Amino acid sequence: MSEVLKKQNAISIEVVEQKIYFVRGQKVMLDSDLAELYQVLTRHLNKAVKRNFDRFPGDFMFQLTSEEAELLRFQIGTSKLRSQIVTSKERRGGRRSLPYAFTEHGVAMLSSVLNSKRAVQVNIVIIRAFIKLREILATHKDLARRLDDLERKYSEHDDELKAVFDAIRKLLSTPAPTKRRIGFTTERQ
């Protein structure tokens, strides 16, 4: 294969990252996006999965609900998903079923179902993208934890400072002692 064709067929982690969504608290990729990356038709990808359905338990793959698909369409911000999801009233062209979402484990399992060099290469890039996202999320969690620690530390100091200011205010609010003259006093004074 020539270098030009290899470069055209190569995909980057950044391209894959844009196709990873958060659904039901999980990072997933849609069947149509995977089919596009594998350069196969979505229905062929889904047929291969259905032939090997026992390899894809619920934590590897699930079908989106119509509400999830609609929310995802707004998250994506394009009409791409809308053209793929066709309701029962709109049976003309496009997709007639709700998309399947594959978790990281489901994508890894796809490599055993799809037997092509392209599938193996794409799966490697996809798994690397999932790993990179996991590292980014871990970094964010670490930063959030550190921020919480700092906030807790300074809130303790805030309490101590508040006690000092309260003591100062108490001293300021007590009436000043009456002034007495220093020295001898006579009865006239």
N, C-alpha and C positions, 0 to 999 in steps of 0.2 A: 504494500500500500504506500502510496506516495506521501511525502510530508504534508502536502496541502490537504489531502483527504484526512490524515490523522488529526491535523489541527481543527478541521471542520467538525469532526466527530467527537473531539475532546470536549469535556464539560468541566467547568470550574466549581469549586466548593461554593463560591458566592452565588452562582446560578442555582445550585441545589438549595442553599439556605433560604432563598426567596420562595421556594416551593414547600417549605416546612411551616406548618400552621399548628396552633394550639387549639385542640378540641378535647373536651372532657378532661381537661387538665393534663393532657399528654401531647407530646410533639408527634405530629403525624404528617404523612404525605398522601395526597389524593391519587386514586388510581389513574386518572387522566394525566396528571403530571408525571407519574412514573412511566406510563406508556409513552409519553412524549420523550422522556429521557432515554428509554430503552429503544425508541424508534419502532414501536409496534402500535397497533390499534388498541384502544382501550378495551374493546370487547374481546380481543384476543388475549390480552393480559388477564381479564376477568375469567375467561374460559379456562385458562391454565390454572388459575387459582381454584376455580370450582372443581376441576378434575383432581386437585390435591387439597380439598377443603379441610381434611383432618390435620394438615400442617399449619393451619391458620386459626388457632383458638381466638377467643374474644379479646385477649390482651395483645394479640398480634395484628388483628384486623377487625374492623367493624363497619357497618353501614351507617352513614349519617342519617339523622332524622331530617325531615323537611325543614324544621326550624333551624337546625344546625347548618344545613346547607344554605339557607337564606342568610343567616348571620355571617357565615363564611364568605358569601358573595359580597356582602358589604365590607368585610375585613379586607378582601382582595382588592376591592375598589374598581373592578372592571366587570364588564358584562360577560367575560369568558365563562364563568361558572354558570351564569344564567342561561347561556346558550347550550350548556351541557345538561342542565337540570330542566326537564320538561314535566309540568304537572299533568295529571290525568286528563285535564280539559284541553291541553295543548299537544295532542299526539302527532304533530307534524314535525318530522325531522328532529335532529338533536337526540339527546339522551332520554331514555324512557324510564330510567331507574335512578335512584339516589346514588351518589358516589360512595365508594368504599374508601376508608381511611386506613392506612397502614402505619403501625408504630415502627420504631427502629428495629424491633425484633421481626416484625412482619416483612420489612424491606430485606433484612438479612435472609429470611426464609425464601424470598422471591428468587434469590440467586440459585437455590437448589431446584426451583420449579422451571425457571427460564434458562434453557441451556444454550447460551450463545456467548461469544467472547464479549460482545457489547454489554450484555447483562452483567457479566463479571466485572468489567471495567467500571460501569456505572455504579454498581453496588459498592465498590471500593470508595468511590468519591462520595456517595451518599452516606456511608457509614462514617467517613471522616468528617462530613458536615455535621452529623449528629453529635459526634465526639466534640467538635469545636463548640457547638452550641451548649453542650453540657458543661464544658470548661468555662464558657462565658457566664452561664447561669451560676456556677459555683463561685466564680469571682464576685458576681453581684451579691450573692448571699453572704460571702465573706465581708464585703464592704458594708453591707447592711448591718451585719453583726457588730462590726467595729464601730459603726455610727451609733448603734444602740448602746454599746459600752461607753462611748464618749458622752453620750447624752445622760446616761445613768450616773457617770462620774461627776459631771458638772451639775446635775440636779442635786447630788449630795452636797456639793459645795454651795449651791444655791440655798439649800436648807440652812447650812452653817452661816452663810452671809445674812440670811433673813433673821436668824437668831441674834446676830450682832446688831443689825439695824433695829430690831425690836427693843433690844436692851438700850440702845442709844435714844430711841424715841421715848422709852419709859423714863430715862433720866431727864430728858428735855421736858416731859410733861409734868413731872413733880414740881410742886410750887417751890420757888426759890425761898430759902430761909429769910426771915425778916432781918433787916440790917440793924445792927446795934453799933453804937458808937464805941470806939475803943477809948479807953481812958477812964478817969474818975467822973462820976456823975453826981450832981447835987440834986437835992429834992426839987428844986425849981425846974430843972430840965425835965 
